[in-house]
């Protein structure tokens, strides 16, 4: 069976089905399509399906849907799982959020796998790219194989390959970034290696699926811990009357043993705020409290409150009575429209609760829904900055690269900078938070 699959991969006759066409699934589909691999997409969001069929891209820096060889893919996007029966390889790229109790929630994947029970047969290959806790991939397969029809490594192959995407980064490519893969058996890993070698210059085979699952959590926990560290340095520097950005500029001159991380109003997206919690949750089940990881996660999640309180304190101390606020950037990171877990949104909610009238400017987010009459749901234009000149309060929440910060500065009376975009400006109306 594996020889047949490997032969199809080598000759690019393999048929790949991708479930979930978001920030991971859609770029993955495009990479395979560029290698002239047949790709079938399954997406439950009708809006995304309609946009793809119209050739409109909803992911930044991926202007790929107007090329001629994507015409067939536009026809191959549906919400019907039955189309996957004809595919050789199924790749799951679905979200794994936290539930209301702040615990890992892989129910979306489980529901998808239950649908696959009726569709997949022997000789299929199932790949998971969604971020999960170590051991989850095998748990998910057991749910799929509830009637014990399949034997892994013989008549069915199971693979885990953690997604590696960097939304907003125009230079991101699999030519430079390796792809990690691992299979249940050597045969599974061999299939994974050959498949992903079609789209990645370097493919690394982890020693087990659990190792691959854990590696993804390490990657993002590393970032979470270091961002937590630099955010605490921001708080400490503030108490000492030092600009943390000046501290970072000095420290990063060291050319060994140091990598600069930047503070901000908190962390967002689907990785840094969530992945470490998958690990701490699993460790509590193993009777261990992960101290450093838990502390950094709590510190990062508290930053939006810290920023809000610093701004309120400054406004009260300086008797600034204006109730009008403009937030520049509401996505969770620069150069992307992704607002998931965005700290800017959390800060906005806090000001709305205190009856402030809030508008936002974001070149990537044209519209954002919040059920509050004091919130303007559409991004303003830079030309309307003139009305903010008198008694205006501007908060920089995201450091997008294509924002005219000089124009915003010229059209604002008071700016609270949470990202250091004005660190080279020498004026008294900029407050670093």
MOHU-V490871 format. One record per helix or strand of 2 or more residues. SS is the DSSP state (a for helix, b for strand). FROM is the first residue (numbers start at 1). LEN is the number of residues. If there is no record, write none. Layout:
SS|FROM|LEN ; SS|FROM|LEN
//
This chain:
a|2|9 ; b|15|5 ; a|25|10 ; b|38|5 ; a|46|8 ; a|68|8 ; b|77|2 ; a|81|6 ; b|89|4 ; a|107|11 ; b|125|4 ; a|136|9 ; b|156|5 ; b|179|5 ; a|186|11 ; b|203|3 ; a|209|32 ; a|244|8 ; a|272|14 ; a|291|27 ; b|324|5 ; a|343|11 ; b|357|5 ; a|382|7 ; b|393|4 ; a|405|6 ; b|414|4 ; b|430|3
//
